[in-house]
Amino acid sequence: MVDPATGRMAVDGQELTTTQELPAGDAGKKRLLALRPEAIVLEPAAPGRNTLNATVE
């Protein structure tokens, strides 16, 4: 967790932002992240969207 107040977290060095504030006590802690498979899009990154660089095997 990078900054709970702004919903910022890091996954393998890549930063994501949630749509809501997270508990203040979570700063610096590891948390489980679940991705909805139907929401995953394989396309180039776009400004303002959460993007993870990954390899599909």
N, C-alpha and C positions, 0 to 999 in steps of 0.2 A: 504494500500500500504506500503510495507516494504522498498523496495529500487527500485525506478523507473529506475535507470541507468542500473541495471542488470535484470529488469523485475520481481523482486521478490514481491509476495503478499501473504497475509495470509487469509485463510478461516477457521473460527472457530478454530483458533490456529494451523492450518495445513498449511505449506508453499508450495506454487506453484511457478513455474517460467514460464514466457511467452517466446515466441521465439523472442521477440523484445524489445528494450528499450521503456520505457513509459515516458510521460511528467514529467520533473523534479519537477514541482509544485505539483505533485500528492502525494508526500511523506507524509505519515501519514493520508491521506484521505481515506474515504470509496468509493469504486467504484463497479459498477455492473459487475458481472461475468456471462457470458453465456457459457454453455457447449453444444457442439454439441452431440445430443443423439446417432448419428451413430458412434461417436468416443469413447463412453464409453465402457470399457471392464471390466468385472467382473472376476478378477483373482488376485493372490497374487501380492504384490508390486514388482517392478523390479528396479534395480539401474538405475538412470538417467531419470526415468519417473515420471511425476506428478502423485501423488497418494492421494486420499481422502478416509479416513475411513468413511464408511456410513452404514446405515441400509436400506435395501430395504423392503418396506412394501407392 
